Amino acid sequence: MGIIIKQSIKGSIWSYIGVLIAFVTTSFLYPKFLTTELVGLFGLLISYSTLFGQISLLGFPGITSRLFPHFRDPRTKHHGFSAIALLIILIGFSLFLVFFFLFSPWIIENNQEKSRLFSEHVYLLIPITFFTMLFIQLDTYNKVLYDALPGIFLQEFLQRFLLFGTTLLFALGWLSVAQLIWAFAIAVSLKGIIITVLLQQRKELSLNLPHGFVTKEFRREMVDVGLFSIISGLGSMIIFNLDKIIINQMLDLDKTGVYTIAFYFGTLVIIPSRPLLKISGTLIADAWAKNDLNSIRGIYYKSCLNQFIIGGFLFLGIWANIDNILEILGPDYQQSKWVIFFVGIAYLFDMLTGANAQIIAFSKYYRVAFWFVGILLVIVLSLLFLLIPIWGIVGAAMAIAGGLFLNNLMRYLFLFGKFKMQPFNLKFVTIPLFYVLLYYSISLIPQFSLVLDIAIRGTAISLASLCFFYFAPVSTEIKSVLDLAFSKIKHPKK
């Protein structure tokens, strides 16, 4: 777990700094200076480009994560693996362009009335999708080279910093609306350019295709993995992006903007898990290659336990301050309260179940992900179309929560049935009991002015959690991190 802990700490630092920046952008700048339609446009551009980018990569990120250990050989530039990846990006983007130019007239016409701003800027999807594809694939490639930090820095920190900067310039009157939209497109595209330059400087990119290494049988396996990766990869894309697209179609761009902001607050819970899962996924793939089930069980247990502790802490911090959050957002966002709740609970459950998706994806049973995604697709789409007409954007959040719960339950039951992997024990009862008691204790604190109230509640939650998880025998990993932090404070020069 040394690599995981070391890179997780560094990655989490960048993630948390990025979260603070995004919090200022999303909580203060967006509601005060941007219309809900403009926020909705940004959400839609991200959703469409991520969805199209993931599909257009033809499953190659999955091939990279699962089969790269067979290519790993620095002396031969990993048998030209990067050349194959770049070729797939060009082929996939060409297919996307064909699809885009065939269907963009329909997209424009369909959004002309309810989402005019999106119709006017739909062509920004071309550059954003290309650089999204580039980043997704090259970040995955860099990750299997045991270097997940650059991708975390670019995605979690730099992009958010650039969005903060461009929004601030707009707030100061230095950018027009049109310039802000173009600046947004550049900000979300830049990470794809930077990671390409980084890998090129490290001489990890090669244009020489392998000759003779990829046998007919191996090629067939790559195609097989790629096909299932396209389908299974749609799962997270559905959760993160399809909801906004359907809200825009069933409601309007204004509601999409409100939902985008509310969804952000709900996903604050899961942000710390991204560095952990990126790094642990590579170790899980290597462990499967060696059939080291004990290592996989250890990663599974620790990912569930530590993610649940961190996720519970963040969800409690958000929900204990929900009235303060709504006051900050303003009257246009009052309906976002229960969106934040359901999305937050959904992702807390996702963290509770740990690295289950990675364990299945890198095992010989990776094909089962196809059935899970198929079931997830039916459930989420059914719930979205059923609940949005009844409860609007809250119904969309409930649909996402239901889909995530059932998807993770299926993964848990599968791992238990096939490998007898069962990570839960009495510690998983202690953690929620502590957080529930802490929540009701915090609720007894009288309401103060906005900033003071946030500071008091946040400090109380932090100190109580710090003491509990330091002295209670719950997580040795978290205790070791706290010991290291205390040591740095006592002896800063060491």
C-alpha positions in Angstrom: 0.0 0.0 0.0 3.1 2.3 0.1 2.5 3.6 -3.5 -1.2 4.1 -2.9 -0.7 6.0 0.4 2.1 8.2 -0.9 0.5 9.2 -4.1 -3.0 9.4 -2.5 -1.7 12.0 0.0 -0.1 14.1 -2.7 -3.1 13.7 -5.0 -5.5 14.5 -2.2 -3.6 17.7 -1.5 -4.1 18.9 -5.1 -7.7 17.7 -5.0 -8.5 19.6 -1.8 -6.9 22.8 -3.1 -9.0 22.3 -6.2 -12.1 21.7 -4.2 -11.6 25.0 -2.4 -11.1 26.9 -5.6 -14.1 25.2 -7.2 -16.1 25.9 -4.1 -15.5 29.7 -4.5 -16.2 29.5 -8.2 -19.4 27.4 -7.9 -20.7 28.9 -4.6 -20.0 32.6 -5.1 -18.9 33.6 -8.6 -21.3 31.4 -10.7 -24.6 32.3 -8.8 -23.6 36.0 -8.5 -22.3 36.8 -11.9 -23.5 34.1 -14.3 -27.0 33.4 -15.4 -28.4 29.8 -14.7 -28.5 29.4 -18.5 -24.8 30.1 -18.8 -24.0 27.6 -16.0 -26.3 25.1 -17.8 -24.3 25.6 -21.0 -21.1 24.8 -19.3 -22.6 21.7 -17.7 -23.9 20.5 -21.1 -20.6 21.1 -22.9 -18.8 19.0 -20.3 -21.5 16.3 -20.3 -21.7 15.9 -24.1 -17.9 16.1 -24.6 -17.2 13.5 -21.9 -19.9 11.2 -23.1 -18.8 11.5 -26.8 -15.1 11.4 -25.8 -15.4 8.2 -23.8 -17.4 6.4 -26.5 -15.1 7.6 -29.3 -12.0 6.1 -27.6 -13.5 2.7 -28.6 -12.8 1.2 -25.2 -9.0 1.7 -25.4 -8.7 3.2 -21.8 -10.0 -0.2 -20.7 -7.5 -2.0 -22.8 -4.8 0.1 -21.4 -5.8 -0.5 -17.8 -6.3 -4.3 -18.2 -3.7 -5.3 -20.8 -0.8 -2.9 -20.5 1.1 -5.2 -18.1 1.6 -7.5 -21.1 3.2 -4.6 -23.0 5.3 -3.2 -20.2 8.9 -3.0 -21.3 10.8 0.4 -21.1 13.6 -0.9 -23.4 11.2 -1.3 -26.3 9.0 1.8 -25.5 6.4 -0.7 -24.2 6.3 -2.4 -27.6 4.8 0.7 -29.3 1.8 0.8 -27.1 1.5 4.6 -27.2 1.5 4.5 -31.0 -1.5 2.2 -30.9 -3.2 4.6 -28.4 -2.6 7.7 -30.6 -3.9 5.8 -33.7 -7.1 4.9 -31.8 -7.6 8.5 -30.8 -7.4 9.6 -34.5 -9.8 6.9 -35.6 -12.3 7.5 -32.8 -12.2 11.3 -33.4 -12.8 10.8 -37.1 -15.9 8.7 -36.3 -17.1 11.3 -33.8 -16.8 14.0 -36.5 -18.9 12.0 -38.9 -21.6 11.5 -36.2 -21.4 15.2 -35.2 -21.9 16.6 -38.6 -24.8 14.2 -39.3 -26.7 14.9 -36.1 -25.7 18.5 -35.1 -28.5 20.0 -37.3 -31.0 18.0 -35.3 -29.3 18.9 -31.9 -29.4 22.6 -32.9 -33.1 22.5 -34.0 -34.1 20.5 -30.9 -32.6 23.0 -28.5 -33.4 26.2 -30.4 -36.3 27.3 -28.1 -35.5 25.8 -24.6 -31.7 26.0 -24.9 -30.8 28.7 -27.4 -27.4 29.4 -25.9 -26.4 25.7 -26.3 -27.6 25.7 -29.9 -25.4 28.7 -30.7 -22.3 27.1 -29.2 -22.7 23.4 -30.1 -19.7 23.5 -32.4 -17.4 24.0 -29.4 -18.0 20.3 -28.8 -15.5 19.5 -31.6 -12.3 20.9 -29.9 -13.5 20.1 -26.4 -14.3 16.4 -27.3 -10.9 15.9 -29.0 -8.9 17.2 -26.1 -11.1 15.3 -23.7 -10.3 12.1 -25.6 -6.6 13.0 -25.5 -6.6 13.5 -21.8 -8.6 10.5 -20.9 -6.4 8.1 -22.8 -3.0 9.7 -22.0 -3.9 10.0 -18.3 -4.8 6.3 -18.3 -1.5 5.5 -20.0 0.4 7.7 -17.5 -1.4 6.0 -14.6 -0.3 2.5 -15.7 3.2 3.9 -15.7 2.7 4.4 -12.0 2.4 8.2 -12.2 -1.2 9.3 -11.5 -0.3 12.7 -10.0 0.0 14.7 -13.2 -3.6 13.7 -14.2 -4.9 14.5 -10.8 -3.1 17.9 -10.8 -4.5 18.8 -14.2 -8.0 17.6 -13.7 -8.6 18.4 -10.0 -6.5 21.6 -9.6 -5.4 23.3 -12.8 -8.7 23.1 -14.7 -10.6 24.5 -11.7 -8.0 27.2 -11.2 -8.4 28.3 -14.8 -12.2 28.3 -14.6 -12.0 30.4 -11.4 -9.6 32.8 -13.2 -11.8 33.2 -16.3 -15.0 33.6 -14.2 -13.2 36.2 -12.1 -12.1 38.2 -15.2 -15.7 38.1 -16.4 -17.0 39.3 -13.0 -14.5 42.2 -13.2 -15.9 43.1 -16.6 -12.7 42.3 -18.5 -14.4 39.5 -20.6 -17.6 39.6 -22.5 -20.1 36.6 -22.5 -18.7 35.4 -25.8 -15.1 35.6 -24.6 -16.0 33.8 -21.3 -17.5 30.9 -23.3 -14.4 30.6 -25.4 -12.2 30.9 -22.3 -14.2 28.1 -20.7 -13.6 25.9 -23.8 -9.8 26.6 -23.6 -9.7 25.9 -19.9 -11.3 22.5 -20.1 -9.2 21.6 -23.2 -5.8 22.6 -21.9 -5.2 19.5 -19.7 -5.2 17.3 -22.9 -2.5 19.5 -24.4 -0.3 19.6 -21.3 -0.3 15.9 -20.6 0.7 15.2 -24.2 3.6 17.6 -23.9 4.6 16.1 -20.5 4.7 12.5 -21.9 6.6 13.6 -25.0 9.2 15.4 -22.8 9.6 12.2 -20.8 10.0 10.3 -24.1 7.0 8.0 -23.2 5.3 8.6 -26.6 6.4 6.7 -29.7 4.9 6.8 -33.2 6.4 3.4 -34.1 3.7 0.7 -34.3 4.7 -2.7 -32.9 5.6 -5.4 -35.4 5.0 -9.0 -34.5 4.3 -8.5 -30.8 0.6 -8.3 -31.1 -0.4 -11.8 -32.2 -3.7 -12.7 -33.8 -5.0 -14.2 -30.5 -3.8 -11.1 -28.5 -5.4 -8.8 -31.0 -8.7 -10.7 -30.6 -8.4 -10.3 -26.8 -7.7 -6.5 -27.2 -10.8 -6.2 -29.4 -12.8 -8.2 -26.9 -11.7 -6.1 -23.9 -12.3 -2.9 -25.9 -15.9 -3.8 -26.8 -16.7 -4.6 -23.2 -14.9 -1.5 -22.0 -17.0 0.7 -24.2 -20.2 -0.7 -22.7 -19.0 -0.9 -19.1 -17.4 2.6 -19.4 -20.9 4.0 -20.1 -21.9 3.3 -16.5 -20.0 6.3 -15.0 -20.8 8.4 -18.1 -24.5 7.8 -17.5 -24.3 8.8 -13.9 -22.2 11.9 -14.5 -23.6 13.2 -17.7 -26.8 11.7 -19.0 -28.9 13.3 -16.2 -28.0 16.8 -17.3 -28.7 16.0 -20.9 -32.2 14.6 -20.1 -33.0 17.5 -17.7 -32.2 19.9 -20.5 -34.5 18.0 -22.9 -37.4 17.5 -20.5 -37.1 20.9 -18.7 -34.8 23.6 -19.9 -31.3 25.1 -19.7 -32.2 27.2 -16.6 -33.0 24.0 -14.6 -29.9 22.3 -16.0 -27.9 25.2 -14.6 -29.4 24.9 -11.1 -28.9 21.1 -11.1 -25.3 21.5 -12.3 -24.5 23.6 -9.2 -26.4 21.4 -6.8 -24.8 18.2 -8.3 -21.4 19.7 -7.7 -22.0 20.1 -4.0 -23.2 16.5 -3.8 -20.1 15.2 -5.6 -17.8 16.9 -3.1 -18.2 13.7 -1.1 -16.5 11.5 -3.6 -13.6 13.8 -4.7 -11.0 12.3 -2.3 -11.7 8.8 -3.7 -10.5 9.7 -7.2 -6.7 9.7 -6.4 -7.1 6.5 -4.4 -9.0 4.6 -7.1 -6.7 5.9 -9.9 -3.6 4.6 -8.1 -5.1 1.4 -6.6 -6.5 0.4 -10.0 -3.0 -0.1 -11.4 -2.0 -2.2 -8.4 -5.1 -4.3 -8.7 -4.4 -5.0 -12.3 -0.8 -6.1 -11.5 -2.2 -8.2 -8.6 -4.6 -10.0 -10.9 -1.8 -10.7 -13.3 0.0 -12.5 -10.5 -3.3 -14.0 -9.2 -2.5 -12.4 -5.8 -5.9 -12.5 -4.2 -4.7 -11.6 -0.7 -3.3 -8.2 -2.0 -6.6 -7.6 -3.8 -8.6 -8.3 -0.6 -6.4 -5.9 1.4 -6.9 -3.1 -1.2 -10.6 -3.8 -1.3 -11.0 -3.7 2.5 -8.9 -0.6 3.0 -10.5 1.3 0.1 -14.0 0.6 1.6 -13.0 1.6 5.1 -11.0 4.7 4.5 -13.2 6.1 1.7 -16.3 5.6 4.0 -14.6 7.6 6.8 -13.6 10.4 4.5 -16.9 10.5 2.6 -18.9 10.4 5.8 -16.9 13.4 7.2 -17.4 15.4 4.0 -21.2 14.6 3.8 -21.7 15.6 7.4 -19.8 18.8 6.8 -22.1 19.6 3.8 -25.4 18.6 5.4 -24.7 20.3 8.7 -24.2 23.5 6.7 -26.9 23.0 4.1 -28.9 26.2 5.2 -25.7 28.2 5.0 -25.0 26.8 1.5 -28.5 27.7 0.3 -28.0 31.2 1.7 -24.7 31.6 -0.3 -26.3 30.3 -3.5 -29.2 32.7 -3.4 -32.9 32.4 -4.2 -32.4 30.9 -7.7 -31.0 27.8 -6.1 -33.3 27.1 -3.2 -34.7 23.9 -4.9 -31.2 22.4 -4.9 -31.3 21.3 -1.2 -32.6 17.8 -1.8 -30.6 17.4 -5.0 -27.5 17.9 -2.8 -28.8 15.4 -0.3 -29.6 12.5 -2.7 -26.4 13.0 -4.8 -24.3 13.1 -1.6 -25.9 10.0 -0.1 -25.4 8.2 -3.4 -21.7 8.9 -3.6 -21.2 8.1 0.0 -22.6 4.7 -0.7 -20.3 4.5 -3.7 -17.3 5.2 -1.5 -18.5 2.7 1.1 -18.2 -0.1 -1.5 -14.6 0.9 -2.4 -12.6 -0.4 -5.4 -15.2 -3.0 -6.4 -15.5 -1.7 -10.0 -11.7 -1.9 -10.5 -11.5 -5.4 -9.0 -14.1 -6.7 -11.4 -12.8 -4.7 -14.4 -9.3 -6.2 -14.1 -10.4 -9.8 -13.4 -11.1 -12.6 -15.8 -14.8 -11.9 -15.2 -14.6 -8.3 -16.6 -17.4 -9.2 -19.1 -19.9 -9.2 -16.3 -19.6 -5.4 -16.2 -21.6 -5.5 -19.5 -24.7 -6.9 -17.7 -24.3 -4.5 -14.8 -24.1 -1.5 -17.1 -27.1 -2.8 -19.1 -29.2 -3.1 -15.9 -27.9 0.3 -14.7 -28.9 1.9 -18.0 -32.4 0.6 -17.8 -32.8 1.6 -14.2 -31.4 5.1 -14.5 -33.2 5.9 -17.7 -36.5 4.6 -16.3 -36.2 6.5 -13.1 -35.1 9.7 -14.8 -38.2 9.7 -17.2 -40.4 8.6 -14.3 -39.3 11.0 -11.5 -38.3 14.2 -13.4 -42.0 15.0 -14.4 -43.0 14.5 -10.8 -40.2 16.1 -8.8 -38.1 17.9 -11.4 -34.4 18.1 -10.7 -34.9 16.4 -7.3 -36.3 13.5 -9.1 -33.2 13.3 -11.3 -31.0 13.2 -8.2 -33.2 10.4 -6.8 -32.8 8.5 -10.0 -29.0 8.8 -9.8 -29.0 7.7 -6.2 -31.1 4.6 -7.0 -28.9 3.7 -9.9 -25.7 4.0 -7.9 -27.1 2.1 -5.0 -28.2 -0.9 -7.1 -25.1 -0.9 -9.3 -22.8 -1.1 -6.2 -25.0 -3.7 -4.6 -24.7 -5.9 -7.7 -20.9 -5.5 -7.6 -20.7 -6.4 -3.9 -22.8 -9.5 -4.3 -20.8 -10.6 -7.3 -17.4 -10.3 -5.6 -18.8 -12.1 -2.5 -20.3 -14.9 -4.6 -17.2 -15.4 -6.9 -14.3 -14.7 -4.6 -15.7 -14.6 -1.1 -14.5 -11.1 -0.8 -16.4 -9.5 2.1 -14.8 -6.3 3.4 -17.3 -5.2 6.0 -17.0 -5.7 9.8 -18.2 -4.0 13.0 -16.1 -0.9 12.2 -18.5 -0.1 9.4 -21.3 0.1 12.1 -19.2 2.3 14.4 -18.5 4.9 11.7 -22.1 5.9 10.8 -23.1 5.7 14.5 -20.4 8.2 15.3 -21.4 10.6 12.4 -25.1 10.4 13.3 -24.5 11.3 16.9 -22.1 14.0 15.9 -24.7 15.5 13.5 -27.4 15.7 16.1 -24.9 17.2 18.6 -24.0 19.8 16.0 -27.6 20.6 15.3 -28.0 21.8 18.9 -25.6 24.7 18.2 -27.7 27.9 17.8 -27.5 29.7 14.4 -25.0 32.5 14.0 -24.1 34.8 11.2 -23.1 33.1 8.0 -19.3 33.0 8.1 -19.2 32.5 11.9 -21.7 29.7 11.7 -19.8 27.8 9.0 -16.6 28.2 11.0 -18.1 27.0 14.3 -19.8 24.0 12.8 -16.9 23.1 10.6 -14.4 23.3 13.5 -16.7 21.2 15.8 -17.0 18.5 13.2 -13.3 18.5 12.4 -12.1 18.4 16.0 -14.6 15.7 17.0 -13.7 13.5 14.0 -10.0 14.1 14.5 -10.1 13.0 18.1 -12.4 10.0 17.4 -10.4 8.5 14.5 -7.1 9.2 16.2 -7.9 7.4 19.5 -10.5 4.9 18.3 -9.0 1.7 16.7 -10.8 2.1 13.4 -8.3 2.8 10.6 -4.6 2.3 11.0 -4.0 4.2 7.7 -5.8 7.3 8.8 -4.0 7.2 12.2 -0.6 6.9 10.5 -1.4 9.9 8.3 -2.4 11.9 11.4 0.7 10.8 13.2 2.8 12.0 10.2 0.9 15.3 10.2 1.4 15.8 14.0 5.1 14.9 13.6 5.5 17.6 10.8 3.9 20.1 13.1 6.1 19.3 16.0 9.3 19.0 14.0 8.7 21.1 10.8 12.4 20.9 9.8 12.5 17.1 9.6 
